[in-house]
Amino acid sequence: MTRSLRIAIADDEIVVREYLSEILPLLGHEVVAVAANGQELVDACRRDVPDLIIADVRMQDMDGDEAIREICRDRPTPFILISAFSKPRVLPDGLDGACWVYLPKPVRREDLERAIGQVFPEG
């Protein structure tokens, strides 16, 4: 992956937000927004227009898949869903045709790098 991406992240766990905020720049990307819940993510994505969204599936106030659905209604955006729970069997409703990847927690650097390459294969 040689292209630098503008990335918005959302997770209700501060440790995960801090980890992603530290690791993504090491992979050559810019973190343009950090959110603690889905509504913060929606607001941040409307303001900062990221290339990629990385969001936890389950968060307080609004889940990550709900937030991504709302964001993609305005502007389709590739995303990576992360979760400590089981892998979604299907794409969340309303996101047909979206480019996405699922990663289980804990998210490892090499898995994150591979997932970004899957969402942006052109490099």
Long-range contacts (C-beta under 8 A, 24 or more apart in sequence): 1-27, 1-28, 1-113, 1-116, 1-117, 1-120, 1-123, 2-28, 2-123, 3-120, 3-122, 3-123, 4-28, 4-29, 4-30, 5-29, 5-30, 5-50, 5-51, 5-52, 5-116, 5-120, 6-30, 6-32, 6-48, 6-49, 6-50, 6-51, 6-52, 7-31, 7-32, 7-50, 7-51, 7-52, 7-53, 7-54, 8-32, 8-33, 8-34, 8-35, 8-41, 8-44, 8-45, 8-48, 8-50, 8-52, 8-53, 8-54, 9-33, 9-34, 9-35, 9-53, 9-54, 9-55, 10-34, 10-35, 10-36, 10-37, 10-38, 10-40, 10-41, 10-44, 10-53, 10-54, 10-55, 10-56, 10-59, 10-64, 10-67, 11-36, 11-55, 11-56, 11-59, 11-82, 12-36, 12-37, 12-56, 12-58, 12-59, 12-60, 13-56, 16-56, 16-82, 16-105, 16-107, 19-107, 20-54, 20-107, 20-112, 23-109, 23-112, 24-112, 26-109, 27-109, 27-112, 27-113, 27-116, 29-116, 37-61, 37-62, 38-62, 38-63, 38-64, 38-66, 38-67, 39-67, 41-67, 41-68, 41-71, 42-67, 42-70, 42-71, 45-71, 45-75, 45-77, 46-71, 46-74, 49-75, 50-77, 51-77, 51-78, 51-120, 52-77, 52-78, 52-79, 52-80, 52-116, 52-119, 52-120, 53-77, 53-78, 53-79, 53-80, 54-79, 54-80, 54-82, 54-112, 55-79, 55-80, 55-81, 55-82, 56-81, 56-82, 56-83, 57-81, 57-82, 57-83, 57-85, 57-88, 58-83, 58-85, 65-92, 65-95, 68-92, 68-95, 68-98, 69-93, 69-94, 69-95, 72-98, 78-119, 78-120, 79-119, 80-112, 80-115, 80-116, 80-119, 82-107
